[in-house]
Amino acid sequence: MFYRKSVEERIADRMAKRRPLEEGKTFEHGPAKFVFISLIVAVVLMHVVGLAIVMEFA
């Protein structure tokens, strides 16, 4: 009755309309960028706090 493109075809059309990613300026997945930076910040903070504790009791 009504023709509708398959999911794969719709995804391919949407991907074709997107402009190419700029090298070094685009992180492909926004939430992944948030998680990545959050983990780096958490690790750095844990190291700083751990170092401060060790220096206090040494």
N, CA, C and O atoms as a Tripos MOL2 file, in Angstrom:
@<TRIPOS>MOLECULE
protein
  232   231    58     0     0
PROTEIN
NO_CHARGES

@<TRIPOS>ATOM
      1 N           0.8180   -1.1800    0.0000 N.3       1 MET1
      2 CA          0.0000    0.0000    0.0000 C.3       1 MET1
      3 C           0.8760    1.2620    0.0000 C.2       1 MET1
      4 O           0.9240    1.9890   -0.9930 O.2       1 MET1
      5 N           1.5480    1.5100    1.0930 N.am      2 PHE2
      6 CA          2.4600    2.6420    1.1600 C.3       2 PHE2
      7 C           3.8790    2.1000    1.1780 C.2       2 PHE2
      8 O           4.1970    1.1710    1.9210 O.2       2 PHE2
      9 N           4.7380    2.7040    0.3330 N.am      3 TYR3
     10 CA          6.1270    2.2570    0.3170 C.3       3 TYR3
     11 C           6.9140    3.0660    1.3340 C.2       3 TYR3
     12 O           6.8680    4.2960    1.3530 O.2       3 TYR3
     13 N           7.6340    2.3460    2.1740 N.am      4 ARG4
     14 CA          8.5060    3.0080    3.1390 C.3       4 ARG4
     15 C           9.8740    2.3590    3.0240 C.2       4 ARG4
     16 O           9.9900    1.1350    2.9550 O.2       4 ARG4
     17 N          10.9110    3.1910    3.0050 N.am      5 LYS5
     18 CA         12.2680    2.6650    2.8960 C.3       5 LYS5
     19 C          12.6010    1.8490    4.1350 C.2       5 LYS5
     20 O          12.0550    2.0720    5.2160 O.2       5 LYS5
     21 N          13.5020    0.9090    3.9540 N.am      6 SER6
     22 CA         13.9390    0.1040    5.0920 C.3       6 SER6
     23 C          14.7860    0.9680    6.0290 C.2       6 SER6
     24 O          15.2340    2.0550    5.6620 O.2       6 SER6
     25 N          14.9910    0.4650    7.2280 N.am      7 VAL7
     26 CA         15.7790    1.2000    8.2190 C.3       7 VAL7
     27 C          17.1830    1.4570    7.6910 C.2       7 VAL7
     28 O          17.7200    2.5520    7.8610 O.2       7 VAL7
     29 N          17.7780    0.4590    7.0550 N.am      8 GLU8
     30 CA         19.1330    0.6150    6.5270 C.3       8 GLU8
     31 C          19.1980    1.7150    5.4780 C.2       8 GLU8
     32 O          20.1440    2.5010    5.4550 O.2       8 GLU8
     33 N          18.1930    1.7700    4.6100 N.am      9 GLU9
     34 CA         18.1780    2.7970    3.5700 C.3       9 GLU9
     35 C          17.9890    4.1860    4.1700 C.2       9 GLU9
     36 O          18.6130    5.1470    3.7180 O.2       9 GLU9
     37 N          17.1360    4.2990    5.1810 N.am     10 ARG10
     38 CA         16.9300    5.5970    5.8250 C.3      10 ARG10
     39 C          18.1980    6.0620    6.5430 C.2      10 ARG10
     40 O          18.5460    7.2420    6.5000 O.2      10 ARG10
     41 N          18.8770    5.1330    7.1980 N.am     11 ILE11
     42 CA         20.1350    5.4900    7.8670 C.3      11 ILE11
     43 C          21.1710    5.9180    6.8390 C.2      11 ILE11
     44 O          21.8800    6.9020    7.0500 O.2      11 ILE11
     45 N          21.2680    5.1970    5.7390 N.am     12 ALA12
     46 CA         22.2250    5.5360    4.6900 C.3      12 ALA12
     47 C          21.9260    6.9170    4.1120 C.2      12 ALA12
     48 O          22.8510    7.6900    3.8610 O.2      12 ALA12
     49 N          20.6500    7.2410    3.8950 N.am     13 ASP13
     50 CA         20.2810    8.5590    3.3860 C.3      13 ASP13
     51 C          20.6730    9.6560    4.3710 C.2      13 ASP13
     52 O          21.1960   10.7000    3.9800 O.2      13 ASP13
     53 N          20.4150    9.4060    5.6540 N.am     14 ARG14
     54 CA         20.7400   10.4010    6.6780 C.3      14 ARG14
     55 C          22.2490   10.6060    6.7770 C.2      14 ARG14
     56 O          22.7210   11.7330    6.9230 O.2      14 ARG14
     57 N          23.0010    9.5100    6.6950 N.am     15 MET15
     58 CA         24.4650    9.6040    6.7630 C.3      15 MET15
     59 C          25.0110   10.3500    5.5390 C.2      15 MET15
     60 O          25.9830   11.0970    5.6510 O.2      15 MET15
     61 N          24.3910   10.1500    4.3800 N.am     16 ALA16
     62 CA         24.8500   10.8120    3.1580 C.3      16 ALA16
     63 C          24.6230   12.3200    3.2290 C.2      16 ALA16
     64 O          25.3770   13.0830    2.6260 O.2      16 ALA16
     65 N          23.5990   12.7580    3.9550 N.am     17 LYS17
     66 CA         23.2970   14.1850    4.0650 C.3      17 LYS17
     67 C          24.2340   14.9000    5.0400 C.2      17 LYS17
     68 O          24.3990   16.1170    4.9680 O.2      17 LYS17
     69 N          24.8400   14.1450    5.9430 N.am     18 ARG18
     70 CA         25.7360   14.7700    6.9210 C.3      18 ARG18
     71 C          27.0050   15.2410    6.2530 C.2      18 ARG18
     72 O          27.5080   14.6090    5.3240 O.2      18 ARG18
     73 N          27.5210   16.3630    6.7370 N.am     19 ARG19
     74 CA         28.8010   16.8270    6.2070 C.3      19 ARG19
     75 C          29.9140   15.9990    6.8360 C.2      19 ARG19
     76 O          29.7250   15.4330    7.9130 O.2      19 ARG19
     77 N          31.0460   15.9200    6.1960 N.am     20 PRO20
     78 CA         32.1440   15.1030    6.7400 C.3      20 PRO20
     79 C          32.6630   15.6790    8.0530 C.2      20 PRO20
     80 O          32.6250   16.8900    8.2710 O.2      20 PRO20
     81 N          33.1430   14.8050    8.9150 N.am     21 LEU21
     82 CA         33.6910   15.2320   10.1980 C.3      21 LEU21
     83 C          35.0090   15.9600    9.9780 C.2      21 LEU21
     84 O          35.8090   15.5860    9.1200 O.2      21 LEU21
     85 N          35.2180   17.0010   10.7650 N.am     22 GLU22
     86 CA         36.4600   17.7610   10.6680 C.3      22 GLU22
     87 C          37.5100   17.0930   11.5440 C.2      22 GLU22
     88 O          37.2600   16.7810   12.7090 O.2      22 GLU22
     89 N          38.6650   16.8830   10.9780 N.am     23 GLU23
     90 CA         39.7470   16.2000   11.6860 C.3      23 GLU23
     91 C          40.1740   16.9900   12.9160 C.2      23 GLU23
     92 O          40.5440   18.1590   12.8070 O.2      23 GLU23
     93 N          40.1240   16.3610   14.0810 N.am     24 GLY24
     94 CA         40.5930   16.9790   15.3120 C.3      24 GLY24
     95 C          39.6140   17.9210   15.9820 C.2      24 GLY24
     96 O          39.8980   18.4130   17.0740 O.2      24 GLY24
     97 N          38.4660   18.1910   15.3640 N.am     25 LYS25
     98 CA         37.5080   19.1290   15.9500 C.3      25 LYS25
     99 C          36.2250   18.4470   16.4020 C.2      25 LYS25
    100 O          35.4620   19.0290   17.1730 O.2      25 LYS25
    101 N          35.9780   17.2540   15.9500 N.am     26 THR26
    102 CA         34.6940   16.6160   16.2150 C.3      26 THR26
    103 C          34.8940   15.3360   16.9980 C.2      26 THR26
    104 O          35.6680   14.4630   16.6040 O.2      26 THR26
    105 N          34.1850   15.2330   18.1170 N.am     27 PHE27
    106 CA         34.1170   13.9780   18.8500 C.3      27 PHE27
    107 C          32.8050   13.3540   18.4160 C.2      27 PHE27
    108 O          31.7450   13.9510   18.6090 O.2      27 PHE27
    109 N          32.8540   12.1740   17.8400 N.am     28 GLU28
    110 CA         31.7150   11.6370   17.1140 C.3      28 GLU28
    111 C          30.4670   11.4240   17.9770 C.2      28 GLU28
    112 O          29.3500   11.4970   17.4660 O.2      28 GLU28
    113 N          30.6370   11.1710   19.2360 N.am     29 HIS29
    114 CA         29.4880   10.8270   20.0630 C.3      29 HIS29
    115 C          29.5180   11.6820   21.3270 C.2      29 HIS29
    116 O          30.3880   11.5010   22.1790 O.2      29 HIS29
    117 N          28.5780   12.6080   21.4490 N.am     30 GLY30
    118 CA         28.5560   13.5570   22.5590 C.3      30 GLY30
    119 C          28.5870   12.9290   23.9470 C.2      30 GLY30
    120 O          29.4360   13.3010   24.7570 O.2      30 GLY30
    121 N          27.6860   11.9830   24.2530 N.am     31 PRO31
    122 CA         27.7210   11.3580   25.5740 C.3      31 PRO31
    123 C          29.0250   10.6110   25.8480 C.2      31 PRO31
    124 O          29.4810   10.5620   26.9900 O.2      31 PRO31
    125 N          29.6260   10.0340   24.8140 N.am     32 ALA32
    126 CA         30.9010    9.3430   25.0060 C.3      32 ALA32
    127 C          31.9780   10.3550   25.3860 C.2      32 ALA32
    128 O          32.8480   10.0580   26.2050 O.2      32 ALA32
    129 N          31.9250   11.5290   24.8030 N.am     33 LYS33
    130 CA         32.8860   12.5800   25.1530 C.3      33 LYS33
    131 C          32.7240   12.9710   26.6190 C.2      33 LYS33
    132 O          33.7120   13.1420   27.3320 O.2      33 LYS33
    133 N          31.4740   13.1120   27.0670 N.am     34 PHE34
    134 CA         31.2000   13.4690   28.4640 C.3      34 PHE34
    135 C          31.7430   12.4040   29.4100 C.2      34 PHE34
    136 O          32.3920   12.7310   30.4040 O.2      34 PHE34
    137 N          31.4850   11.1380   29.1110 N.am     35 VAL35
    138 CA         31.9650   10.0390   29.9590 C.3      35 VAL35
    139 C          33.4860    9.9990   29.9610 C.2      35 VAL35
    140 O          34.0950    9.8370   31.0190 O.2      35 VAL35
    141 N          34.0990   10.1400   28.8190 N.am     36 PHE36
    142 CA         35.5560   10.1000   28.6860 C.3      36 PHE36
    143 C          36.2140   11.1940   29.5230 C.2      36 PHE36
    144 O          37.1410   10.9240   30.2870 O.2      36 PHE36
    145 N          35.7390   12.4150   29.3780 N.am     37 ILE37
    146 CA         36.3290   13.5310   30.1300 C.3      37 ILE37
    147 C          36.0500   13.3830   31.6190 C.2      37 ILE37
    148 O          36.9160   13.6860   32.4400 O.2      37 ILE37
    149 N          34.8450   12.9200   31.9840 N.am     38 SER38
    150 CA         34.5190   12.7140   33.4000 C.3      38 SER38
    151 C          35.4480   11.6910   34.0420 C.2      38 SER38
    152 O          35.9080   11.8870   35.1670 O.2      38 SER38
    153 N          35.7260   10.5990   33.3320 N.am     39 LEU39
    154 CA         36.6300    9.5790   33.8710 C.3      39 LEU39
    155 C          38.0440   10.1180   34.0380 C.2      39 LEU39
    156 O          38.7060    9.8300   35.0350 O.2      39 LEU39
    157 N          38.5060   10.8930   33.0720 N.am     40 ILE40
    158 CA         39.8500   11.4730   33.1870 C.3      40 ILE40
    159 C          39.9230   12.4050   34.3970 C.2      40 ILE40
    160 O          40.8870   12.3560   35.1610 O.2      40 ILE40
    161 N          38.9100   13.2510   34.5700 N.am     41 VAL41
    162 CA         38.8870   14.1790   35.7050 C.3      41 VAL41
    163 C          38.8430   13.4000   37.0160 C.2      41 VAL41
    164 O          39.5460   13.7500   37.9630 O.2      41 VAL41
    165 N          38.0210   12.3430   37.0840 N.am     42 ALA42
    166 CA         37.9220   11.5460   38.3080 C.3      42 ALA42
    167 C          39.2590   10.8890   38.6530 C.2      42 ALA42
    168 O          39.6600   10.8770   39.8170 O.2      42 ALA42
    169 N          39.9440   10.3490   37.6600 N.am     43 VAL43
    170 CA         41.2360    9.6920   37.9030 C.3      43 VAL43
    171 C          42.2670   10.7030   38.3950 C.2      43 VAL43
    172 O          43.0240   10.4200   39.3240 O.2      43 VAL43
    173 N          42.2970   11.8740   37.7760 N.am     44 VAL44
    174 CA         43.2510   12.9100   38.2010 C.3      44 VAL44
    175 C          42.9570   13.3430   39.6320 C.2      44 VAL44
    176 O          43.8790   13.4880   40.4340 O.2      44 VAL44
    177 N          41.6800   13.5500   39.9650 N.am     45 LEU45
    178 CA         41.3210   13.9440   41.3290 C.3      45 LEU45
    179 C          41.6920   12.8620   42.3450 C.2      45 LEU45
    180 O          42.1820   13.1710   43.4310 O.2      45 LEU45
    181 N          41.4600   11.5940   41.9940 N.am     46 MET46
    182 CA         41.8250   10.5070   42.9150 C.3      46 MET46
    183 C          43.3350   10.4720   43.1440 C.2      46 MET46
    184 O          43.7870   10.2320   44.2630 O.2      46 MET46
    185 N          44.1070   10.7090   42.1000 N.am     47 HIS47
    186 CA         45.5560   10.7220   42.2590 C.3      47 HIS47
    187 C          46.0050   11.8740   43.1540 C.2      47 HIS47
    188 O          46.8650   11.6930   44.0150 O.2      47 HIS47
    189 N          45.4310   13.0460   42.9540 N.am     48 VAL48
    190 CA         45.8090   14.2030   43.7570 C.3      48 VAL48
    191 C          45.4320   13.9850   45.2200 C.2      48 VAL48
    192 O          46.2330   14.2650   46.1110 O.2      48 VAL48
    193 N          44.2250   13.4890   45.4760 N.am     49 VAL49
    194 CA         43.7890   13.2340   46.8550 C.3      49 VAL49
    195 C          44.6500   12.1450   47.4840 C.2      49 VAL49
    196 O          45.0750   12.2790   48.6310 O.2      49 VAL49
    197 N          44.9070   11.0890   46.7600 N.am     50 GLY50
    198 CA         45.7540   10.0090   47.2800 C.3      50 GLY50
    199 C          47.1560   10.4920   47.5980 C.2      50 GLY50
    200 O          47.7300   10.1200   48.6210 O.2      50 GLY50
    201 N          47.7040   11.3150   46.7290 N.am     51 LEU51
    202 CA         49.0430   11.8620   46.9710 C.3      51 LEU51
    203 C          49.0460   12.7640   48.2080 C.2      51 LEU51
    204 O          49.9840   12.7270   49.0040 O.2      51 LEU51
    205 N          48.0020   13.5670   48.3650 N.am     52 ALA52
    206 CA         47.9080   14.4460   49.5380 C.3      52 ALA52
    207 C          47.8100   13.6290   50.8200 C.2      52 ALA52
    208 O          48.4170   13.9950   51.8260 O.2      52 ALA52
    209 N          47.0590   12.5310   50.8060 N.am     53 ILE53
    210 CA         46.9270   11.6780   51.9830 C.3      53 ILE53
    211 C          48.2620   11.0220   52.3240 C.2      53 ILE53
    212 O          48.6710   10.9920   53.4850 O.2      53 ILE53
    213 N          48.9270   10.5040   51.3130 N.am     54 VAL54
    214 CA         50.2290    9.8460   51.5390 C.3      54 VAL54
    215 C          51.2500   10.8460   52.0820 C.2      54 VAL54
    216 O          52.0180   10.5110   52.9840 O.2      54 VAL54
    217 N          51.2670   12.0650   51.5460 N.am     55 MET55
    218 CA         52.2200   13.0660   52.0170 C.3      55 MET55
    219 C          51.8920   13.5080   53.4440 C.2      55 MET55
    220 O          52.8000   13.8380   54.2080 O.2      55 MET55
    221 N          50.6250   13.5200   53.8110 N.am     56 GLU56
    222 CA         50.2230   13.9220   55.1530 C.3      56 GLU56
    223 C          50.6890   12.9290   56.1990 C.2      56 GLU56
    224 O          51.1110   13.3310   57.2830 O.2      56 GLU56
    225 N          50.6210   11.6420   55.8990 N.am     57 PHE57
    226 CA         50.9420   10.5960   56.8850 C.3      57 PHE57
    227 C          52.3740   10.0670   56.7680 C.2      57 PHE57
    228 O          52.7840    9.2090   57.5500 O.2      57 PHE57
    229 N          53.1220   10.5680   55.8100 N.am     58 ALA58
    230 CA         54.4930   10.0830   55.6210 C.3      58 ALA58
    231 C          55.4830   10.8290   56.4830 C.2      58 ALA58
    232 O          56.6790   10.5400   56.4410 O.2      58 ALA58
@<TRIPOS>BOND
     1     1     2 1
     2     2     3 1
     3     3     4 2
     4     3     5 am
     5     5     6 1
     6     6     7 1
     7     7     8 2
     8     7     9 am
     9     9    10 1
    10    10    11 1
    11    11    12 2
    12    11    13 am
    13    13    14 1
    14    14    15 1
    15    15    16 2
    16    15    17 am
    17    17    18 1
    18    18    19 1
    19    19    20 2
    20    19    21 am
    21    21    22 1
    22    22    23 1
    23    23    24 2
    24    23    25 am
    25    25    26 1
    26    26    27 1
    27    27    28 2
    28    27    29 am
    29    29    30 1
    30    30    31 1
    31    31    32 2
    32    31    33 am
    33    33    34 1
    34    34    35 1
    35    35    36 2
    36    35    37 am
    37    37    38 1
    38    38    39 1
    39    39    40 2
    40    39    41 am
    41    41    42 1
    42    42    43 1
    43    43    44 2
    44    43    45 am
    45    45    46 1
    46    46    47 1
    47    47    48 2
    48    47    49 am
    49    49    50 1
    50    50    51 1
    51    51    52 2
    52    51    53 am
    53    53    54 1
    54    54    55 1
    55    55    56 2
    56    55    57 am
    57    57    58 1
    58    58    59 1
    59    59    60 2
    60    59    61 am
    61    61    62 1
    62    62    63 1
    63    63    64 2
    64    63    65 am
    65    65    66 1
    66    66    67 1
    67    67    68 2
    68    67    69 am
    69    69    70 1
    70    70    71 1
    71    71    72 2
    72    71    73 am
    73    73    74 1
    74    74    75 1
    75    75    76 2
    76    75    77 am
    77    77    78 1
    78    78    79 1
    79    79    80 2
    80    79    81 am
    81    81    82 1
    82    82    83 1
    83    83    84 2
    84    83    85 am
    85    85    86 1
    86    86    87 1
    87    87    88 2
    88    87    89 am
    89    89    90 1
    90    90    91 1
    91    91    92 2
    92    91    93 am
    93    93    94 1
    94    94    95 1
    95    95    96 2
    96    95    97 am
    97    97    98 1
    98    98    99 1
    99    99   100 2
   100    99   101 am
   101   101   102 1
   102   102   103 1
   103   103   104 2
   104   103   105 am
   105   105   106 1
   106   106   107 1
   107   107   108 2
   108   107   109 am
   109   109   110 1
   110   110   111 1
   111   111   112 2
   112   111   113 am
   113   113   114 1
   114   114   115 1
   115   115   116 2
   116   115   117 am
   117   117   118 1
   118   118   119 1
   119   119   120 2
   120   119   121 am
   121   121   122 1
   122   122   123 1
   123   123   124 2
   124   123   125 am
   125   125   126 1
   126   126   127 1
   127   127   128 2
   128   127   129 am
   129   129   130 1
   130   130   131 1
   131   131   132 2
   132   131   133 am
   133   133   134 1
   134   134   135 1
   135   135   136 2
   136   135   137 am
   137   137   138 1
   138   138   139 1
   139   139   140 2
   140   139   141 am
   141   141   142 1
   142   142   143 1
   143   143   144 2
   144   143   145 am
   145   145   146 1
   146   146   147 1
   147   147   148 2
   148   147   149 am
   149   149   150 1
   150   150   151 1
   151   151   152 2
   152   151   153 am
   153   153   154 1
   154   154   155 1
   155   155   156 2
   156   155   157 am
   157   157   158 1
   158   158   159 1
   159   159   160 2
   160   159   161 am
   161   161   162 1
   162   162   163 1
   163   163   164 2
   164   163   165 am
   165   165   166 1
   166   166   167 1
   167   167   168 2
   168   167   169 am
   169   169   170 1
   170   170   171 1
   171   171   172 2
   172   171   173 am
   173   173   174 1
   174   174   175 1
   175   175   176 2
   176   175   177 am
   177   177   178 1
   178   178   179 1
   179   179   180 2
   180   179   181 am
   181   181   182 1
   182   182   183 1
   183   183   184 2
   184   183   185 am
   185   185   186 1
   186   186   187 1
   187   187   188 2
   188   187   189 am
   189   189   190 1
   190   190   191 1
   191   191   192 2
   192   191   193 am
   193   193   194 1
   194   194   195 1
   195   195   196 2
   196   195   197 am
   197   197   198 1
   198   198   199 1
   199   199   200 2
   200   199   201 am
   201   201   202 1
   202   202   203 1
   203   203   204 2
   204   203   205 am
   205   205   206 1
   206   206   207 1
   207   207   208 2
   208   207   209 am
   209   209   210 1
   210   210   211 1
   211   211   212 2
   212   211   213 am
   213   213   214 1
   214   214   215 1
   215   215   216 2
   216   215   217 am
   217   217   218 1
   218   218   219 1
   219   219   220 2
   220   219   221 am
   221   221   222 1
   222   222   223 1
   223   223   224 2
   224   223   225 am
   225   225   226 1
   226   226   227 1
   227   227   228 2
   228   227   229 am
   229   229   230 1
   230   230   231 1
   231   231   232 2
@<TRIPOS>SUBSTRUCTURE
     1 MET1         2 RESIDUE 1 A MET
     2 PHE2         6 RESIDUE 1 A PHE
     3 TYR3        10 RESIDUE 1 A TYR
     4 ARG4        14 RESIDUE 1 A ARG
     5 LYS5        18 RESIDUE 1 A LYS
     6 SER6        22 RESIDUE 1 A SER
     7 VAL7        26 RESIDUE 1 A VAL
     8 GLU8        30 RESIDUE 1 A GLU
     9 GLU9        34 RESIDUE 1 A GLU
    10 ARG10       38 RESIDUE 1 A ARG
    11 ILE11       42 RESIDUE 1 A ILE
    12 ALA12       46 RESIDUE 1 A ALA
    13 ASP13       50 RESIDUE 1 A ASP
    14 ARG14       54 RESIDUE 1 A ARG
    15 MET15       58 RESIDUE 1 A MET
    16 ALA16       62 RESIDUE 1 A ALA
    17 LYS17       66 RESIDUE 1 A LYS
    18 ARG18       70 RESIDUE 1 A ARG
    19 ARG19       74 RESIDUE 1 A ARG
    20 PRO20       78 RESIDUE 1 A PRO
    21 LEU21       82 RESIDUE 1 A LEU
    22 GLU22       86 RESIDUE 1 A GLU
    23 GLU23       90 RESIDUE 1 A GLU
    24 GLY24       94 RESIDUE 1 A GLY
    25 LYS25       98 RESIDUE 1 A LYS
    26 THR26      102 RESIDUE 1 A THR
    27 PHE27      106 RESIDUE 1 A PHE
    28 GLU28      110 RESIDUE 1 A GLU
    29 HIS29      114 RESIDUE 1 A HIS
    30 GLY30      118 RESIDUE 1 A GLY
    31 PRO31      122 RESIDUE 1 A PRO
    32 ALA32      126 RESIDUE 1 A ALA
    33 LYS33      130 RESIDUE 1 A LYS
    34 PHE34      134 RESIDUE 1 A PHE
    35 VAL35      138 RESIDUE 1 A VAL
    36 PHE36      142 RESIDUE 1 A PHE
    37 ILE37      146 RESIDUE 1 A ILE
    38 SER38      150 RESIDUE 1 A SER
    39 LEU39      154 RESIDUE 1 A LEU
    40 ILE40      158 RESIDUE 1 A ILE
    41 VAL41      162 RESIDUE 1 A VAL
    42 ALA42      166 RESIDUE 1 A ALA
    43 VAL43      170 RESIDUE 1 A VAL
    44 VAL44      174 RESIDUE 1 A VAL
    45 LEU45      178 RESIDUE 1 A LEU
    46 MET46      182 RESIDUE 1 A MET
    47 HIS47      186 RESIDUE 1 A HIS
    48 VAL48      190 RESIDUE 1 A VAL
    49 VAL49      194 RESIDUE 1 A VAL
    50 GLY50      198 RESIDUE 1 A GLY
    51 LEU51      202 RESIDUE 1 A LEU
    52 ALA52      206 RESIDUE 1 A ALA
    53 ILE53      210 RESIDUE 1 A ILE
    54 VAL54      214 RESIDUE 1 A VAL
    55 MET55      218 RESIDUE 1 A MET
    56 GLU56      222 RESIDUE 1 A GLU
    57 PHE57      226 RESIDUE 1 A PHE
    58 ALA58      230 RESIDUE 1 A ALA
